[in-house]
Amino acid sequence: MDILNKKIIVLPGDGIGPEVCEEAIKVLEAVADRFGHRFTFEKHLMGACAIDSTGSPLPEETLEACYYADAVLLGAIGDPKYDNNPAAKVRPEQGLLQLRKSLGLYANIRPVTAYDVLLDHSPLKNDRIAGADMLIFRELTGGIYFGEKGRTAAEAYDHCTYNREEITRIAHLAFQAAGNRRNKLTLVDKANVLETSRLWREVVQGIAPEYPSVAVDYLFVDNAAMQLILNPRQFDVMLTENMFGDILSDEASVIAGSLGLLPSASVGNIVSLFEPIHGSYPQAKGKGIANPIAAILSGAMMLEHFGLQAEADAVKEAVQNALRNEVLTPELNAVSPYTTEQVGSFIAYCVLEGVGSVPQKENIEVGLSTII
């Protein structure tokens, strides 16, 4: 077995970000102990906490550290004092956009899975979502979020632009992923209205012959939004531009029953970043009720990125064990809930000892971190 030594920059961020990051780190340390790897973790400021401390949502020191990391683990960013102030000139989200651009993080990958034991937690009917399993590829560095913007007293504008290279590089990733899954790719666009969408469709149609085993279909974004609810099982790999991907991936989260279950990876040319898709949820800060599973599964995606499939599978198996045994925070177990720390400790214990070695309930309640 190859022994790896990896440096991971941790950006805990705001709200519940630091809490869920701590549990992801705990699980990654359990992986390192079990498989003989060495992960070092270095924390830096980003988001509202960075603005409060330095005046910048992404301090130069943080960005510089990310350049020399093997991977970046992000918690969550955002704070109501900025969200509720439309006149604010500096916002936490600006730091994330700058980080994506600076690191060349052009592809956001979000797996969405309907877990059998949690079907009742989704607002959608069980027979609609059972068996749903998709991978959403969202382009991250182009489109309306990065286009020229302007404002006068009477009007405002946001330009949406894409070039062939931006589309080509993420399209190849999506086709490759589809080839390793169920060989189906769906491009979501608005080619009946938008010129940028016509370019997306043209580029994808040009690339498709390079992947003859992958069937390609095309959906306008409004239809895709409807189909995600009507029949999510039809999707395997979904490919789309920045804003459409932002909206559709959040919509798809209801299939899993909780934002707290969904991880993501943002890959690019320099270093890749891994984060839960949920927000900073400031109302839950410090209460021990935040679901750490999305952050933990983001760590599993990081392990896959390192080529450590067995290690990633051990984390996923431990998460499934937590779901089966209902070792879950209040949003998924309202009757006998566990804290953020207890859920993370249980999953770390299962990684270290194997899922066949489930600790007694009373041991979980006193805190498994004392055992590991």
HELIX and SHEET records of a PDB file:
HELIX    1   1 GLY A   17  PHE A   35  1                                  19    
HELIX    2   2 ALA A   48  THR A   54  1                                   7    
HELIX    3   3 GLU A   60  TYR A   67  1                                   8    
HELIX    4   4 PRO A   80  ASP A   83  1                                   4    
HELIX    5   5 PRO A   92  LEU A  103  1                                  12    
HELIX    6   6 ASP A  116  HIS A  121  5                                   6    
HELIX    7   7 ASN A  126  ILE A  129  1                                   4    
HELIX    8   8 ARG A  164  GLY A  179  1                                  16    
HELIX    9   9 GLU A  195  ILE A  207  1                                  13    
HELIX   10  10 ALA A  208  GLU A  210  5                                   3    
HELIX   11  11 VAL A  221  LEU A  230  1                                  10    
HELIX   12  12 PRO A  232  GLN A  234  5                                   3    
HELIX   13  13 ASN A  242  ALA A  256  1                                  15    
HELIX   14  14 LEU A  259  LEU A  261  5                                   3    
HELIX   15  15 PRO A  282  ALA A  284  5                                   3    
HELIX   16  16 ILE A  293  HIS A  305  1                                  13    
HELIX   17  17 GLN A  309  ARG A  324  1                                  16    
HELIX   18  18 THR A  340  GLU A  353  1                                  14    
HELIX   19  19 LYS A  361  VAL A  366  1                                   6    
HELIX   20  20 LEU A  368  THR A  370  5                                   3    
SHEET    1   A10 ARG A  38  LYS A  43  0                                        
SHEET    2   A10 ASN A   5  GLY A  13  1                                        
SHEET    3   A10 ALA A  71  ALA A  76  1                                        
SHEET    4   A10 LEU A 273  PRO A 276  1                                        
SHEET    5   A10 PRO A 263  GLY A 268 -1                                        
SHEET    6   A10 LEU A 105  THR A 113 -1                                        
SHEET    7   A10 ASP A 133  GLU A 139 -1                                        
SHEET    8   A10 VAL A 237  THR A 240  1                                        
SHEET    9   A10 LYS A 184  ASP A 189  1                                        
SHEET   10   A10 ALA A 215  PHE A 220  1                                        
SHEET    1   B 2 LYS A 149  ARG A 151  0                                        
SHEET    2   B 2 ALA A 156  ASP A 158 -1                                        
END                                                                             
